[in-house]
Amino acid sequence: MTELLHMKDNYIREFDATVTKVGENYVVLDKTAFYPEGGGQSGDRGVLKSGAREAIVTDTQKKGGVRHILSGPPPFETGMQVHGELDWAFRHECMRYHTAQHVLSRYLQLNHGLETRGNMVKPRESRADYYPIDDFSKELIAETEKEVNEILTKNLDVRIEFMPREQAIEYLEERRYQTRYLNMVPDSVKSFRLVLIGAYDASACAGTHVANTSEIGLLTINKTKNVGAEKQRLYFSLEP
Ligand SMILES: [Zn+2]
């Protein structure tokens, strides 16, 4: 298994690791700070180097360990030491959008009883699906933008805390957070990673987030889309 360095620290941009597997167009390392696509967040990009050998990482996927997908055949061999560097501009954008989505979802849950049913986080424009709702009126969109931006500009600290599974579910249920999905997490996962945004939001999430909402800037809802069965998709952007 690959040790996931970003689980404890989302700000690791460079790291050293050992190649444990070489595939046709990917390598697996003993540890990595590259985020593998999951939970709606895009996989990281960047570069892996070993002496004069260099490989561009175009994507990161979880499949029998974390696969660093390369732009060509891997120039590395098993056992080799590599130095990894993330495409930080890309990753930080993912962190900003991901954290903003948590706040947006919490606002809509608390104030309009909406549940988040999936999301896709990536730079420039991200989206999330909400249920049950047939239509986001202009007024509701304007209100949501205004209120969410008010929360984001409160400069709330974002903390990561690991908690035993049962305790984490209890903690989240007591605070009326969405916990329905947590029961689907395999039993082998004994500890949950909680992401706490000030006193406003808490959730179990393995993604990457900024350390303070001041890094996010203002959010704009660009459009909505009916995705059926009382589900509406919101597309949003952040200040560059
Ligand atoms: Zn998250």
Boltz pocket constraint, residues with backbone or C-beta under 6 A from the ligand:
constraints:
  - pocket:
      binder: B
      contacts: [[A, 98], [A, 99], [A, 102], [A, 195], [A, 205], [A, 206], [A, 207], [A, 208], [A, 209]]
      max_distance: 6.0
